[in-house]
Amino acid sequence: MLKKMGQFVREEEGQGMAEYGLILAGVAVVAIVGIKLLGIKIDEVIDTVTGKL
């Protein structure tokens, strides 16, 4: 039992998965902010084109 617990503590696979999760969360936040900002700009362009038509 102690041997298994020692292996569990030394394994870094869980740490790697946590890092991938944090990276994924960061990318998601950046994507959401980018979409929000681009959405506003796209709305402005569409409104301008519609107004000129």
Biopython code that builds the backbone (N, CA, C, O; Angstrom):
import numpy as np
from Bio.PDB.StructureBuilder import StructureBuilder

atoms = [
    (1, "MET", "N", (0.829, -1.196, 0.000)),
    (1, "MET", "CA", (0.000, 0.000, 0.000)),
    (1, "MET", "C", (0.871, 1.257, 0.000)),
    (1, "MET", "O", (0.627, 2.192, -0.762)),
    (2, "LEU", "N", (1.894, 1.267, 0.867)),
    (2, "LEU", "CA", (2.774, 2.425, 0.919)),
    (2, "LEU", "C", (3.545, 2.601, -0.383)),
    (2, "LEU", "O", (3.829, 3.724, -0.801)),
    (3, "LYS", "N", (3.877, 1.489, -1.013)),
    (3, "LYS", "CA", (4.591, 1.552, -2.287)),
    (3, "LYS", "C", (3.713, 2.211, -3.358)),
    (3, "LYS", "O", (4.189, 3.038, -4.137)),
    (4, "LYS", "N", (2.446, 1.843, -3.389)),
    (4, "LYS", "CA", (1.505, 2.423, -4.346)),
    (4, "LYS", "C", (1.329, 3.922, -4.096)),
    (4, "LYS", "O", (1.285, 4.711, -5.040)),
    (5, "MET", "N", (1.230, 4.309, -2.827)),
    (5, "MET", "CA", (1.073, 5.727, -2.494)),
    (5, "MET", "C", (2.321, 6.511, -2.896)),
    (5, "MET", "O", (2.219, 7.649, -3.354)),
    (6, "GLY", "N", (3.493, 5.908, -2.727)),
    (6, "GLY", "CA", (4.730, 6.556, -3.137)),
    (6, "GLY", "C", (4.779, 6.778, -4.641)),
    (6, "GLY", "O", (5.236, 7.824, -5.103)),
    (7, "GLN", "N", (4.312, 5.798, -5.404)),
    (7, "GLN", "CA", (4.258, 5.938, -6.856)),
    (7, "GLN", "C", (3.276, 7.037, -7.247)),
    (7, "GLN", "O", (3.527, 7.809, -8.173)),
    (8, "PHE", "N", (2.170, 7.098, -6.540)),
    (8, "PHE", "CA", (1.153, 8.110, -6.842)),
    (8, "PHE", "C", (1.709, 9.510, -6.636)),
    (8, "PHE", "O", (1.441, 10.409, -7.434)),
    (9, "VAL", "N", (2.478, 9.701, -5.576)),
    (9, "VAL", "CA", (3.048, 11.014, -5.277)),
    (9, "VAL", "C", (4.085, 11.398, -6.323)),
    (9, "VAL", "O", (4.188, 12.569, -6.689)),
    (10, "ARG", "N", (4.856, 10.426, -6.810)),
    (10, "ARG", "CA", (5.914, 10.714, -7.772)),
    (10, "ARG", "C", (5.406, 10.898, -9.189)),
    (10, "ARG", "O", (6.081, 11.530, -10.001)),
    (11, "GLU", "N", (4.256, 10.373, -9.502)),
    (11, "GLU", "CA", (3.728, 10.504, -10.859)),
    (11, "GLU", "C", (3.362, 11.952, -11.133)),
    (11, "GLU", "O", (2.800, 12.638, -10.280)),
    (12, "GLU", "N", (3.688, 12.406, -12.331)),
    (12, "GLU", "CA", (3.412, 13.793, -12.700)),
    (12, "GLU", "C", (2.322, 13.894, -13.755)),
    (12, "GLU", "O", (2.055, 14.978, -14.275)),
    (13, "GLU", "N", (1.698, 12.777, -14.070)),
    (13, "GLU", "CA", (0.668, 12.787, -15.101)),
    (13, "GLU", "C", (-0.508, 13.681, -14.703)),
    (13, "GLU", "O", (-1.043, 14.419, -15.531)),
    (14, "GLY", "N", (-0.900, 13.610, -13.445)),
    (14, "GLY", "CA", (-1.997, 14.444, -12.972)),
    (14, "GLY", "C", (-1.655, 15.917, -13.045)),
    (14, "GLY", "O", (-2.505, 16.746, -13.368)),
    (15, "GLN", "N", (-0.408, 16.239, -12.744)),
    (15, "GLN", "CA", (0.035, 17.631, -12.816)),
    (15, "GLN", "C", (-0.027, 18.116, -14.267)),
    (15, "GLN", "O", (-0.451, 19.241, -14.532)),
    (16, "GLY", "N", (0.390, 17.274, -15.190)),
    (16, "GLY", "CA", (0.346, 17.643, -16.608)),
    (16, "GLY", "C", (-1.078, 17.892, -17.070)),
    (16, "GLY", "O", (-1.340, 18.831, -17.821)),
    (17, "MET", "N", (-1.994, 17.051, -16.620)),
    (17, "MET", "CA", (-3.394, 17.235, -17.002)),
    (17, "MET", "C", (-3.948, 18.536, -16.437)),
    (17, "MET", "O", (-4.719, 19.228, -17.103)),
    (18, "ALA", "N", (-3.559, 18.869, -15.213)),
    (18, "ALA", "CA", (-4.012, 20.126, -14.616)),
    (18, "ALA", "C", (-3.470, 21.313, -15.403)),
    (18, "ALA", "O", (-4.174, 22.304, -15.599)),
    (19, "GLU", "N", (-2.225, 21.215, -15.854)),
    (19, "GLU", "CA", (-1.649, 22.299, -16.649)),
    (19, "GLU", "C", (-2.381, 22.444, -17.976)),
    (19, "GLU", "O", (-2.665, 23.560, -18.412)),
    (20, "TYR", "N", (-2.688, 21.320, -18.620)),
    (20, "TYR", "CA", (-3.456, 21.392, -19.863)),
    (20, "TYR", "C", (-4.826, 22.016, -19.617)),
    (20, "TYR", "O", (-5.320, 22.780, -20.446)),
    (21, "GLY", "N", (-5.435, 21.696, -18.493)),
    (21, "GLY", "CA", (-6.732, 22.288, -18.156)),
    (21, "GLY", "C", (-6.642, 23.790, -17.983)),
    (21, "GLY", "O", (-7.513, 24.527, -18.445)),
    (22, "LEU", "N", (-5.584, 24.248, -17.317)),
    (22, "LEU", "CA", (-5.396, 25.693, -17.132)),
    (22, "LEU", "C", (-5.140, 26.393, -18.460)),
    (22, "LEU", "O", (-5.657, 27.484, -18.704)),
    (23, "ILE", "N", (-4.343, 25.765, -19.313)),
    (23, "ILE", "CA", (-4.084, 26.349, -20.633)),
    (23, "ILE", "C", (-5.374, 26.434, -21.435)),
    (23, "ILE", "O", (-5.648, 27.448, -22.078)),
    (24, "LEU", "N", (-6.159, 25.371, -21.395)),
    (24, "LEU", "CA", (-7.427, 25.353, -22.119)),
    (24, "LEU", "C", (-8.363, 26.439, -21.608)),
    (24, "LEU", "O", (-9.035, 27.103, -22.398)),
    (25, "ALA", "N", (-8.410, 26.624, -20.294)),
    (25, "ALA", "CA", (-9.247, 27.673, -19.719)),
    (25, "ALA", "C", (-8.763, 29.053, -20.165)),
    (25, "ALA", "O", (-9.575, 29.922, -20.481)),
    (26, "GLY", "N", (-7.461, 29.253, -20.192)),
    (26, "GLY", "CA", (-6.910, 30.535, -20.640)),
    (26, "GLY", "C", (-7.236, 30.821, -22.090)),
    (26, "GLY", "O", (-7.597, 31.944, -22.440)),
    (27, "VAL", "N", (-7.110, 29.803, -22.942)),
    (27, "VAL", "CA", (-7.439, 29.973, -24.360)),
    (27, "VAL", "C", (-8.922, 30.294, -24.521)),
    (27, "VAL", "O", (-9.296, 31.123, -25.350)),
    (28, "ALA", "N", (-9.760, 29.638, -23.730)),
    (28, "ALA", "CA", (-11.204, 29.891, -23.811)),
    (28, "ALA", "C", (-11.518, 31.333, -23.426)),
    (28, "ALA", "O", (-12.341, 31.982, -24.071)),
    (29, "VAL", "N", (-10.868, 31.835, -22.379)),
    (29, "VAL", "CA", (-11.110, 33.221, -21.948)),
    (29, "VAL", "C", (-10.685, 34.187, -23.045)),
    (29, "VAL", "O", (-11.415, 35.126, -23.362)),
    (30, "VAL", "N", (-9.508, 33.963, -23.628)),
    (30, "VAL", "CA", (-9.029, 34.843, -24.700)),
    (30, "VAL", "C", (-9.971, 34.787, -25.901)),
    (30, "VAL", "O", (-10.261, 35.817, -26.510)),
    (31, "ALA", "N", (-10.447, 33.597, -26.241)),
    (31, "ALA", "CA", (-11.367, 33.461, -27.374)),
    (31, "ALA", "C", (-12.675, 34.193, -27.115)),
    (31, "ALA", "O", (-13.201, 34.862, -28.004)),
    (32, "ILE", "N", (-13.199, 34.071, -25.909)),
    (32, "ILE", "CA", (-14.464, 34.745, -25.585)),
    (32, "ILE", "C", (-14.302, 36.257, -25.664)),
    (32, "ILE", "O", (-15.153, 36.947, -26.225)),
    (33, "VAL", "N", (-13.210, 36.773, -25.101)),
    (33, "VAL", "CA", (-12.972, 38.218, -25.151)),
    (33, "VAL", "C", (-12.802, 38.674, -26.592)),
    (33, "VAL", "O", (-13.343, 39.707, -26.986)),
    (34, "GLY", "N", (-12.055, 37.908, -27.381)),
    (34, "GLY", "CA", (-11.861, 38.262, -28.787)),
    (34, "GLY", "C", (-13.164, 38.272, -29.565)),
    (34, "GLY", "O", (-13.415, 39.174, -30.364)),
    (35, "ILE", "N", (-13.983, 37.274, -29.329)),
    (35, "ILE", "CA", (-15.276, 37.215, -30.028)),
    (35, "ILE", "C", (-16.161, 38.382, -29.615)),
    (35, "ILE", "O", (-16.851, 38.966, -30.451)),
    (36, "LYS", "N", (-16.144, 38.725, -28.330)),
    (36, "LYS", "CA", (-16.946, 39.867, -27.861)),
    (36, "LYS", "C", (-16.487, 41.151, -28.540)),
    (36, "LYS", "O", (-17.312, 41.926, -29.023)),
    (37, "LEU", "N", (-15.168, 41.383, -28.581)),
    (37, "LEU", "CA", (-14.651, 42.606, -29.191)),
    (37, "LEU", "C", (-14.910, 42.632, -30.690)),
    (37, "LEU", "O", (-15.315, 43.662, -31.228)),
    (38, "LEU", "N", (-14.680, 41.513, -31.371)),
    (38, "LEU", "CA", (-14.932, 41.466, -32.807)),
    (38, "LEU", "C", (-16.416, 41.560, -33.111)),
    (38, "LEU", "O", (-16.813, 42.116, -34.135)),
    (39, "GLY", "N", (-17.227, 41.022, -32.229)),
    (39, "GLY", "CA", (-18.679, 41.100, -32.434)),
    (39, "GLY", "C", (-19.159, 42.533, -32.473)),
    (39, "GLY", "O", (-20.026, 42.883, -33.274)),
    (40, "ILE", "N", (-18.597, 43.367, -31.608)),
    (40, "ILE", "CA", (-18.970, 44.791, -31.574)),
    (40, "ILE", "C", (-18.526, 45.464, -32.871)),
    (40, "ILE", "O", (-19.286, 46.230, -33.465)),
    (41, "LYS", "N", (-17.301, 45.183, -33.311)),
    (41, "LYS", "CA", (-16.787, 45.787, -34.547)),
    (41, "LYS", "C", (-17.589, 45.320, -35.758)),
    (41, "LYS", "O", (-17.915, 46.119, -36.636)),
    (42, "ILE", "N", (-17.905, 44.037, -35.803)),
    (42, "ILE", "CA", (-18.690, 43.511, -36.920)),
    (42, "ILE", "C", (-20.071, 44.152, -36.942)),
    (42, "ILE", "O", (-20.586, 44.474, -38.013)),
    (43, "ASP", "N", (-20.670, 44.341, -35.785)),
    (43, "ASP", "CA", (-21.966, 45.020, -35.706)),
    (43, "ASP", "C", (-21.867, 46.431, -36.281)),
    (43, "ASP", "O", (-22.752, 46.874, -37.014)),
    (44, "GLU", "N", (-20.793, 47.128, -35.947)),
    (44, "GLU", "CA", (-20.614, 48.491, -36.448)),
    (44, "GLU", "C", (-20.474, 48.501, -37.956)),
    (44, "GLU", "O", (-21.058, 49.352, -38.627)),
    (45, "VAL", "N", (-19.706, 47.565, -38.501)),
    (45, "VAL", "CA", (-19.521, 47.489, -39.961)),
    (45, "VAL", "C", (-20.850, 47.177, -40.645)),
    (45, "VAL", "O", (-21.178, 47.794, -41.658)),
    (46, "ILE", "N", (-21.601, 46.250, -40.118)),
    (46, "ILE", "CA", (-22.889, 45.888, -40.710)),
    (46, "ILE", "C", (-23.851, 47.068, -40.646)),
    (46, "ILE", "O", (-24.575, 47.330, -41.606)),
    (47, "ASP", "N", (-23.864, 47.779, -39.524)),
    (47, "ASP", "CA", (-24.720, 48.956, -39.399)),
    (47, "ASP", "C", (-24.324, 50.035, -40.405)),
    (47, "ASP", "O", (-25.192, 50.692, -40.980)),
    (48, "THR", "N", (-23.028, 50.224, -40.620)),
    (48, "THR", "CA", (-22.550, 51.225, -41.572)),
    (48, "THR", "C", (-22.960, 50.851, -42.994)),
    (48, "THR", "O", (-23.443, 51.694, -43.749)),
    (49, "VAL", "N", (-22.766, 49.592, -43.349)),
    (49, "VAL", "CA", (-23.138, 49.136, -44.684)),
    (49, "VAL", "C", (-24.651, 49.246, -44.879)),
    (49, "VAL", "O", (-25.113, 49.679, -45.935)),
    (50, "THR", "N", (-25.408, 48.861, -43.878)),
    (50, "THR", "CA", (-26.870, 48.939, -43.982)),
    (50, "THR", "C", (-27.324, 50.384, -44.122)),
    (50, "THR", "O", (-28.232, 50.684, -44.897)),
    (51, "GLY", "N", (-26.692, 51.274, -43.372)),
    (51, "GLY", "CA", (-27.045, 52.687, -43.455)),
    (51, "GLY", "C", (-26.748, 53.290, -44.806)),
    (51, "GLY", "O", (-27.501, 54.135, -45.290)),
    (52, "LYS", "N", (-25.658, 52.866, -45.424)),
    (52, "LYS", "CA", (-25.285, 53.404, -46.739)),
    (52, "LYS", "C", (-26.163, 52.829, -47.855)),
    (52, "LYS", "O", (-26.319, 53.453, -48.905)),
    (53, "LEU", "N", (-26.733, 51.645, -47.630)),
    (53, "LEU", "CA", (-27.610, 51.069, -48.658)),
    (53, "LEU", "C", (-28.942, 51.770, -48.618)),
    (53, "LEU", "O", (-29.835, 51.443, -49.400)),
]
sb = StructureBuilder()
sb.init_structure("model")
sb.init_model(0)
sb.init_chain("A")
sb.init_seg("    ")
for serial, (resi, resn, name, xyz) in enumerate(atoms, 1):
    if name == "N":
        sb.init_residue(resn, " ", resi, " ")
    sb.init_atom(name, np.array(xyz, "f"), 0.0, 1.0, " ", f" {name:<3s}", serial, name[0])
structure = sb.get_structure()
